[in-house]
Amino acid sequence: MSKTKIEWCVNSDRTHGDTWNPVQGCKTNPPCPYCYARKIALRFNMNFDETRINQKAWDDGMAKYCKTKKSKTIFIGSMSDIFGSWSWTNDNNQEISYPIVPKKIVRDCYEINRIRKESGKDEHVFLFLTKNPKAYMKLDAETITNNMYFGVTLEHFQDVKAKDMLKVIGKFGLNAFVSFEPILEYNKISQDTKDLVRNCSFYILGYETNNGKVIPPQGENRLFFDTLERVLVPLNDNVFIKDSILSINSRETQEILLETCRNLPWL
């Protein structure tokens, strides 16, 4: 549990939000070449391919977030994909099968806010993000609340996972968001992606970075503005532009984007 510099994880007063990692590791195959979490794990000699439950972090998070005076925005699983379709190993080296762990995490977030509400405290905002949106279909509907936002990562505008996420919205009517980060390719936007953008609470746009260097898809930045202005904003103007895109534009353009494209529904 710690404050985060992730730009879209901010509290309602615009201060830095928190990340909470009750589990760690990822078995996405093949591994994402741009994954920042894997790079951090390697720096600290962690085995990122081993998916483990960090029970102390889980228990400490439950205790902390039930008691904090102010409400926070909390991104769950910045060092993992908690909705990945694999098992998790606990402290006793027992394997916990899918989808028990993600369902338990969401239920515990529900319990935290229930306890806070009963004690007269403001509820937290919980953010979840996955490349496996099909896992959301296995959640318990009664644990999903308006203070939770369920996201999907799409790498381009024809990603088939958009269709899976639309089914999730259709089933639960939950708060959804899309993370187009990193945008690896500009291509024609599929109808499923358009429908998803139209029906989500907000969406994020960001470029790949490597050691501080921004890598626009195929070297194109002009296409970003064309896509943003002609297609995306007319569908949904709740867009959040990340620093990776801001940084390679003029100061004037940055000011315009900061004014118009940093929209989050809980602010």
C-alpha positions, -999 to +999 in steps of 0.1 A: +000+000+000+015+033-011+008+066-028+011+063-065+022+086-093-002+069-118-018+100-132-054+086-134-053+072-098-061+104-079-082+112-049-113+134-052-092+164-040-067+156-069-039+144-045-021+112-053-042+080-048-030+046-035-020+013-050-028-019-031-013-052-041-028-081-022-014-104-049+017-102-071+029-116-104+014-123-138+013-153-162+001-135-193+015-155-222+035-142-240+045-115-215+038-079-225+071-065-237+062-030-223+051-041-188+064-017-162+055-040-133+077-068-147+106-043-150+101-032-114+100-069-102+132-077-120+149-046-104+141-061-070+149-097-079+112-108-078+100-137-098+072-120-117+061-152-134+052-166-100+017-156-089+015-153-052-009-140-026+007-115-002-015-122+028+002-095+050-004-068+023-040-081+020-047-080+057-029-047+063-049-031+034-082-043+049-073-028+083-059+005+069-087+013+044-115+005+069-100+032+092-086+061+071-103+093+079-106+105+043-118+086+013-092+075-012-089+064-048-073+029-047-059+010-077-060-027-069-033-048-085-007-024-100+018-052-098-003-080-112-034-088-133-056-100-105-082-112-130-058-134-149-072-170-155-046-187-134-042-200-098-025-182-070-001-196-043-007-186-007+018-184+022+014-221+029+023-229-008-013-240-014-027-232-048-059-213-049-078-219-081-093-193-104-116-173-100-116-175-062-090-148-056-104-120-077-139-126-064-126-124-028-107-092-035-137-075-049-159-087-021-134-074+005-134-040-012-172-041-009-169-050+028-144-021+034-169+004+020-198-012+039-179-008+072-170+028+063-206+036+055-218+021+088-193+042+107-202+074+089-171+076+068-170+085+031-165+055+008-134+048-012-132+046-050-117+013-061-101+008-096-095-026-112-078-032-146-073-064-166-065-079-200-089-107-192-124-090-190-141-123-193-132-128-156-155-100-146-184-122-157-177-145-128-180-117-101-209-117-076-233-090-087-241-080-051-205-070-044-203-045-073-210-009-063-210+026-079-177+033-062-160+006-082-146+011-117-137-020-138-112-014-167-099-033-197-066-027-214-068-024-252-036-021-273-053-009-304-087+001-317-097-033-331-088-053-300-113-082-297-114-077-259-138-048-265-166-072-273-159-092-241-161-059-221-194-050-237-209-082-225-197-074-189-214-040-191-246-057-204-246-082-176-239-059-146-244-024-158-212-015-139-189+015-142-164+005-169-133+022-183-109+016-211-071+020-210-057+024-244-022+022-230+001+018-246-015+025-280+007+003-302-011+009-335-035+033-351-060+014-371-097+018-381-118+017-349-140-013-348-177-010-340-172-029-307-146-004-297-168+025-306-197+010-286-174+004-256-161+040-256-196+053-258-208+032-229-178+035-205-174+060-177-141+072-189-111+061-210-074+066-209-050+073-238-012+068-234+019+060-254+046+034-247+076+046-228+110+030-224+136+045-199+118+078-201+116+079-239+081+082-254+074+058-283+044+069-304+029+041-325+047+039-358+062+073-351+028+090-356+015+117-333-007+135-358-030+105-360-036+108-323-053+142-327-072+131-358-086+100-339-093+120-308-112+148-324-130+130-352-139+097-335-134+094-298-145+127-282-178+127-302-185+093-286-175+102-251-157+133-239-146+117-205-111+112-217-079+112-197-047+119-217-015+106-200+018+125-196+034+103-222+013+120-249+014+155-233+052+155-232+058+153-269+035+182-278+040+219-276+033+238-244+002+254-259-012+220-269-004+206-235-023+234-218-054+227-240-052+189-233-048+195-196-078+217-196-101+195-217-088+160-215-082+151-178-117+140-169-124+114-142-160+108-130-152+109-092-135+144-094 
